Amino acid sequence: MDTGIGRGKGGEGIVDRREGWSAEFAGHAREFGLRFGSGQPPRIFFSPGRVNLMGAHLDYNGGPVMPTAIDRGTFIALRTRADDRLRFASTLEPTSLETDLSGARFERSGRWVDYPLGVVLEVLELARRRGWARDFRGLEVLFGGNLAVGAGLSSSASICVGTAFALAVAWELPLDRMDIVHAALRAERGFVGVRCGIMDPYAIGLAQVDRLLWLDCKDATNEYLPFGAGGLSIAVADTHVRRKLAQVAFNERVEQCRLAFEGLQPSQPDATCLRDIRLDTLRSVGGKLDPVAVKRAEHVIREVERTFTARRALMDGDPRTFGRQMFLAHASLRDLFEVSVPELDRIVESAAACEGVLGARLTGAGFGGCVVMLLETAAGPGVRHRVVSDFERVFGRKPSIEIFGGDAGPREIAGPLADGGKGLGD
Ligand code: GLA
């Protein structure tokens, strides 16, 4: 079915970098050799990032979300060792890790290595629970890739899902898709300590090209929605704003939502999560609650409605209505959920003024990062010009703006480091 919403090639003026991936993987393998020395060549894995088109901050409130994987992600070059030494390095971060797989007490460092280390611990624990006796050999792993870190494109779930996938291959463990998704999720919630919802590892672990994942986070039921052909594209504009304490601010939003639910639930005893609360319940008892909790709850309740409206629009082949929900979502994230920043607002405003842009909103948690736009492919050059020049006038620097294609989820890059590879399959 052609929903009229899809991914086109980038219009002239918006960079489309889908070409030339083999060279990037080969470069990563070379870099591995420089860091860890020659010998057995590493195996190379790829794990995508994601954009979420609708359902902002709904996953940890039990609501529906509509993410899709993107063709930017984490590269993982991995080689097993004869001993049980674990060595992690990254081309994107200065710190590295050296430890022993057995015998060491692992502690959270507050750095990027917590993500893959957390996954190692989860996978070992899963293997222990399932009684899989193995010789868990040490590893040399170089992380890197072409996904902006901390930009709302889920670099953390990308690295976690990718690591779980790579470990399953390296240690020959029969992990299925959901094992991988849950190992990634538990690592981030547990060892890393982010109170994240289920969206990101599901979006990446269950990814299919040219499909949106409709994920109902109340019970994790999910289905694929068509997002294929059509004269429209997804563009992502990066403000390059990164807030240091974004994780803390994110956990604070989770807590505020929890408190809002705690205050509202007695007036609607059938509700099991904030997603279930009705607007009339909020109206009738909201006056007794903390005003911040009321704002957060109103965002969640209305965003649930918007996400269902967007779903209907997608199925009816009505991209304009879909796009309108994105603009409304952004306004709500700015005013009620208070996770936007002036740079994101500027881009959304510029996009709204452009002919051919159907919708735009911040993607991910907010506090900086990226705006995702739905636009007519042919409008690309005009949109780029307008968004970049408006932004530059106000902030004195340029945002980057790119068209993103879809992706099929984590996989090993086969043979001569070509595109494609062996993935999770169905
Ligand atoms: C972050 C979290 C997700 C989700 C989004 C907001 O990306 O990791 O679980 O809550 O923010 O929609």
Residues whose N, C-alpha, C, O or C-beta is under 5 A from the ligand:
A	BS01	GLA	G55 A56 H57 L58 D59 C196 G197 I198 M199 D200 G364 A365
